[in-house]
Amino acid sequence: MSRLLGSLVLLLLGARAAHADATVAVAPEEADAVAARLVGQRIELAADRRAIRILDVAGEGAPRVGVVVREGEHLVLVAADGRWRLSGPLARARIAGPGYTVWVIGTIASGDVPTLTVRRLGVLRRPSLARH
């Protein structure tokens, strides 16, 4: 039983670690501006100032980081580890529309269309500054 529990703990830690790498690539000259949008959160700035890793947002762990795109009537988060249709009160174009680079904390529901119900969202970069 303890061996099974140990395997389960490792499996859960592995899944958390895979989600915990919330990194946004930045140009060195924009690193301070992006980091300023994350004041109060736990972050790491790469030594070369080309990446910021978000370790924790409001005690809820690492967020998903990606660019918002529109697919028909829906907003979708496109991240390094997948694509999710955004849902919930914060999933509105007036808050973070297409082209915005954002971090998102929420609950993922799988199904025909993977959906991310947004609990918290923060803008890292406006569309005019987004690098694709």
Summary of the structure (lengths in Angstrom):
residues: 132
radius of gyration: 15.8
end to end distance: 48.0
largest distance: 54.8
contacts: 362
relative contact order: 0.16
helix: 27%
strand: 41%
